[in-house]
Amino acid sequence: MLSSFVSSARLGNPTISRGFARMMSSVPATMKAAVIREVGDADALKVETDFPTPTAKPGQVIVKNEFAGINFIDTYHRKGLYPRELPFVGGQEGGGTVVSTTPEAEAEGVKVGDRVAYSVLGTYAEYAAVPAAKLLPVPDGVSMDVAVSCVVQGLTAHYLTSSAHADLIKPGEWCLIHGVGGGTCQWAAQMAKQRGFKVIGTVSKGKASVAEGLGCDELIVLDEVPGQSFEDYGSVDVVAKVMEVTEGKGCKAVIDGIGLSTMDISIGSLAHRGIFVSFGNASGAVPPFPVLRLIAKSAYVTRPKLLDYTTNRAELVERADEIFGWLLDGKLKVSVDTSFPLDDAAEGHKYLEAGKSKGKLLYKI
């Protein structure tokens, strides 16, 4: 489906060259962008209208963004938890239309007018420079807001349920996924079911109605933590419930984006030779712990990241192909909670960090 772009151009064609020049001249020198000049809370995101528009290096294209995704990793960058050189444009997920190319990108089949989604740093802006190798053509029948939702959350959920567990879980075995009322783990719960796993999901009372439509075999409904993006994991004995559901065996894989509040629960819920997949820090970073904690069940632990599971274009496209295929076949439900205007950039982060979202959050550019 996405293995290559279909190019209508050939290098050296003067008509294409003239068109390329016209498209380059149509891109303004400055643009609107949400910029972080000092790390801090959500109000550190400042919308500027005269930020320099990026220029395309060889092999890149310029995309005029229609949507940018809002993800927890963006808040880690903004707060300085994951340091970046200041100043920087926030975001790492976007989608829109290619408005200018380079000869090297054209040689890969990319053309002006292509609808694409992608992940690079600096997407909270009207324009982004994107390597052609990172572009995902958006199929007909998939709207741009849904396509952008796929890029970080969808691809993250895909590698978590297909690869990060190192095949230590097999179809028919139990998988615990924390926070299935939120964006990434809504995807993960559905994808785990596509893989044939039996799924236990944790969810707050306020998001239980969303989680009920995901196909989980069992939901553990927890109290809410007011003003936070995660559930009260002390309100229910999750480990006891997991052991009851699994008849004392535990889960072969635990997918955990909550972090500090769930680390002990996740380790305690593992089956013999199960794997604790820790991929997020919604409640705070997981602290160091002695490896001897894993000896009781000869358990495994991994702390993966998306870039290591999309190491080349073939792997990126393979994952995106399967996701878009499931979407077109109606096998995945994507919930877009809210699209904030880019002018309200700080409000988008506040909404996410307050735990209000019941699906994907976006900026409408």
C-alpha positions in Angstrom: 0.0 0.0 0.0 2.6 2.5 1.1 5.8 0.9 -0.1 6.5 3.7 -2.6 5.1 6.9 -4.0 3.8 6.9 -7.5 5.7 9.7 -9.2 4.4 11.6 -12.2 7.7 13.4 -12.6 11.1 12.5 -14.0 14.3 14.3 -13.1 15.5 16.8 -15.6 12.1 17.6 -17.0 12.1 21.4 -17.3 8.4 21.6 -16.6 8.9 19.9 -13.3 11.9 22.2 -12.5 9.8 25.3 -13.2 7.0 23.9 -11.1 9.4 23.1 -8.3 10.7 26.7 -8.4 7.1 28.1 -8.3 6.3 25.9 -5.3 9.4 27.0 -3.5 8.6 30.7 -4.1 5.1 30.1 -2.6 6.4 29.1 0.8 6.7 32.2 3.0 9.9 33.2 4.8 8.2 33.2 8.2 5.4 31.2 9.7 3.2 30.7 12.8 4.7 28.3 15.3 4.4 27.3 19.0 7.9 27.8 20.3 9.7 27.0 23.6 12.4 29.5 24.5 12.6 28.5 28.2 11.6 25.1 29.6 8.7 25.1 32.1 5.0 24.6 32.4 2.4 24.7 29.6 2.6 28.5 29.4 6.2 28.1 28.2 4.6 27.3 24.8 4.5 30.7 23.1 2.8 31.2 19.7 5.0 33.3 17.4 3.9 34.6 14.0 7.3 35.4 12.5 9.3 32.2 13.2 11.7 31.3 10.3 10.2 28.8 7.9 12.4 25.8 7.5 14.1 25.2 4.2 14.4 21.8 2.6 17.8 20.1 2.6 18.6 17.5 0.0 16.3 14.6 0.3 13.7 16.6 2.2 10.3 18.2 1.3 8.3 21.1 2.8 4.9 20.0 4.2 2.2 22.6 4.8 0.7 21.2 8.0 -3.0 20.7 8.5 -2.8 19.0 11.9 -0.1 18.4 14.5 -0.4 15.7 17.2 -0.1 16.4 20.9 1.7 13.7 22.8 3.1 13.2 26.3 6.6 13.2 24.9 6.0 16.8 23.9 5.4 17.8 27.5 8.7 16.0 28.5 10.5 18.1 25.9 8.8 21.3 27.1 9.6 20.6 30.8 13.2 19.7 30.0 12.8 16.1 31.2 14.1 15.1 27.7 16.5 18.1 27.0 16.6 19.8 23.7 18.6 22.8 22.5 16.6 26.0 23.0 14.7 27.6 21.4 12.7 24.9 19.6 9.3 24.4 17.9 7.3 21.8 19.9 5.8 18.6 18.6 7.0 15.6 16.6 3.9 14.5 14.7 2.2 16.1 11.8 0.4 15.8 8.5 -0.7 17.9 5.5 0.3 18.5 1.9 3.7 18.6 0.3 4.2 22.1 -1.1 7.8 21.9 -2.3 10.3 19.1 -3.0 14.0 18.6 -3.7 15.4 16.5 -6.6 16.4 13.8 -4.3 12.9 13.6 -2.8 11.4 13.5 -6.3 13.7 10.7 -7.1 12.0 8.7 -4.3 8.6 9.4 -5.9 7.4 12.3 -3.8 5.6 15.1 -5.6 3.9 18.4 -4.8 0.3 17.8 -3.7 0.9 14.5 -1.9 -1.1 14.0 1.3 1.3 12.8 3.9 1.7 12.2 7.6 5.1 12.0 9.4 7.1 12.2 12.6 9.9 14.7 12.9 10.7 17.3 15.6 9.1 20.7 15.2 5.5 20.1 14.0 3.6 22.7 16.0 4.0 25.0 13.0 2.5 25.9 9.7 5.4 24.3 7.8 7.9 21.5 8.4 10.9 20.2 6.6 10.6 16.4 6.4 13.0 13.8 5.0 11.2 11.9 2.2 12.1 8.6 3.9 9.9 9.6 6.8 6.8 10.4 4.8 3.7 8.2 5.0 1.3 8.7 2.1 -2.2 9.0 3.5 -4.5 6.6 1.7 -7.8 7.7 0.2 -10.5 7.0 2.8 -8.4 8.0 5.8 -8.9 11.6 6.9 -5.9 13.7 7.8 -6.8 14.0 11.5 -7.0 10.2 11.8 -3.8 9.8 9.8 -1.9 12.1 12.1 -3.2 10.2 15.1 -1.5 7.1 13.7 2.0 8.5 13.5 3.2 8.5 17.1 0.3 6.9 19.1 -0.6 4.4 16.4 3.0 3.4 15.6 3.9 3.3 19.3 0.9 1.0 20.0 1.9 -1.2 17.0 5.5 -1.8 18.2 4.4 -2.3 21.8 1.9 -5.1 20.8 3.9 -6.6 18.0 7.6 -6.3 18.8 8.6 -4.9 22.2 7.4 -8.0 24.1 10.0 -10.0 22.2 7.4 -12.7 21.4 7.3 -13.7 25.1 3.5 -13.6 24.9 1.6 -15.8 22.5 -2.0 -15.7 21.2 -4.4 -16.8 23.9 -2.2 -15.5 26.7 -2.9 -12.6 29.0 -1.7 -9.0 28.5 -2.2 -6.2 31.0 -2.4 -2.7 29.5 -2.6 0.3 31.8 -4.6 3.4 31.0 -6.7 2.1 28.1 -9.0 5.2 28.3 -6.1 7.3 26.9 -4.8 7.8 23.4 -1.9 5.4 22.8 -3.4 2.6 24.9 -6.8 2.8 23.2 -4.8 1.8 20.1 -2.8 -0.8 22.0 -5.8 -2.6 23.5 -7.3 -3.0 20.1 -4.1 -4.1 18.4 -3.4 -6.6 21.2 -6.8 -8.2 20.4 -5.9 -8.2 16.7 -2.8 -10.2 17.7 -5.0 -12.7 19.6 -4.0 -11.8 23.1 -6.4 -11.8 26.0 -6.4 -8.2 27.4 -6.9 -6.8 30.8 -7.2 -3.0 30.8 -7.0 -0.5 33.6 -9.1 2.7 33.2 -10.5 5.5 35.3 -14.2 5.7 36.1 -14.5 8.8 33.9 -13.1 7.0 30.9 -14.8 3.6 31.4 -17.4 4.3 28.7 -14.6 4.8 26.1 -12.7 1.7 27.2 -15.8 -0.5 27.0 -15.8 -0.3 23.2 -12.2 -1.5 22.8 -12.8 -5.2 23.1 -10.9 -5.8 26.3 -11.6 -9.2 28.0 -11.6 -7.6 31.4 -11.6 -4.0 32.6 -10.3 -2.9 36.0 -12.1 0.4 36.8 -10.2 2.8 39.1 -11.0 6.0 40.9 -9.7 9.2 39.3 -6.9 11.4 40.5 -8.3 14.9 40.2 -6.3 17.1 37.8 -4.0 14.3 36.7 -3.6 12.3 33.5 -3.6 8.9 35.3 -5.9 6.8 37.5 -5.7 6.2 41.3 -3.9 2.9 41.3 -4.3 2.6 45.1 -8.1 2.5 44.8 -8.2 -1.1 43.7 -5.8 -4.0 44.4 -4.9 -4.4 40.8 -2.5 -7.3 41.3 -5.1 -9.3 43.2 -7.6 -8.7 40.5 -5.2 -9.7 37.7 -4.4 -12.9 39.5 -8.1 -13.6 40.0 -8.8 -13.1 36.3 -5.8 -15.1 35.1 -6.4 -17.9 37.6 -3.2 -17.2 39.5 -0.9 -17.2 36.4 -0.4 -13.5 35.8 0.2 -11.8 32.5 2.9 -12.7 30.0 3.2 -9.0 29.0 2.4 -5.7 30.9 2.3 -2.5 28.8 2.8 0.4 31.1 2.8 4.1 30.1 1.9 5.3 33.6 5.3 4.9 35.2 6.0 5.7 38.8 2.4 4.8 40.1 2.3 1.4 38.4 5.8 0.0 38.4 5.2 -2.2 41.4 1.8 -3.3 40.1 3.2 -4.2 36.7 6.0 -6.3 38.2 3.6 -8.0 40.6 1.2 -8.8 37.8 3.7 -10.7 35.6 3.5 -14.3 34.8 6.5 -16.7 34.9 8.9 -15.4 32.3 6.7 -12.5 31.5 7.9 -9.1 30.3 7.3 -5.6 31.8 7.2 -3.1 28.9 7.7 0.3 30.4 7.2 3.0 27.8 6.0 6.2 29.5 6.1 8.4 32.5 2.5 9.9 32.9 2.8 9.7 36.7 6.5 10.3 36.9 9.6 8.4 35.8 10.2 4.8 36.9 13.0 4.9 39.5 16.0 2.5 39.4 15.3 -0.8 41.0 17.4 -3.9 41.7 17.4 -6.5 39.0 16.9 -9.1 41.7 13.3 -8.0 41.9 12.8 -10.0 38.7 14.2 -13.3 40.0 10.9 -14.6 41.6 9.4 -15.2 38.1 12.6 -15.0 35.9 10.9 -11.9 34.5 12.1 -9.5 31.9 11.9 -5.7 31.6 12.4 -3.4 28.7 12.2 0.4 28.3 11.7 0.9 24.5 11.2 3.9 22.3 9.6 4.3 18.9 12.7 5.3 17.0 14.3 1.9 17.7 11.3 0.1 16.2 11.2 2.3 13.0 14.9 2.1 12.2 14.5 2.2 8.5 11.8 3.1 5.9 10.9 -0.6 5.3 10.1 -1.1 9.0 8.2 2.2 9.2 6.1 1.4 6.1 5.4 -2.1 7.2 4.0 -0.9 10.5 2.0 1.9 8.8 0.7 -0.5 6.2 -0.9 -2.7 8.8 -2.3 0.2 10.8 -3.9 1.9 7.7 -5.2 -1.5 6.6 -6.9 -2.1 9.9 -8.4 1.4 9.7 -9.8 0.9 6.2 -11.2 -2.5 7.2 -12.9 -1.0 10.2 -10.9 -3.1 12.6 -9.6 -0.1 14.6 -11.5 2.7 16.1 -9.8 6.0 16.4 -11.1 8.6 18.8 -10.1 12.2 18.2 -11.0 14.0 21.4 -10.3 17.6 20.6 -8.6 19.7 17.9 -7.2 22.9 19.4 -6.3 26.0 17.3 -2.6 26.4 17.3 -3.1 29.8 18.9 -4.3 27.9 22.0 -1.1 25.8 22.1 -0.7 26.0 25.9 -4.3 24.9 26.4 -3.7 21.7 24.5 -0.9 20.7 26.9 -2.9 21.7 30.0 -5.8 19.6 28.8 -3.5 16.6 28.2 -1.7 16.9 31.5 -4.9 17.3 33.4 -6.1 13.9 32.2 -9.1 15.2 30.4 -8.6 13.5 27.0 -10.5 10.5 26.0 -8.7 10.1 22.7 -6.3 11.9 20.4 -5.5 15.5 20.9 -4.5 17.6 17.9 -3.7 21.2 16.9 -5.5 22.4 13.8 -3.0 24.5 12.0 
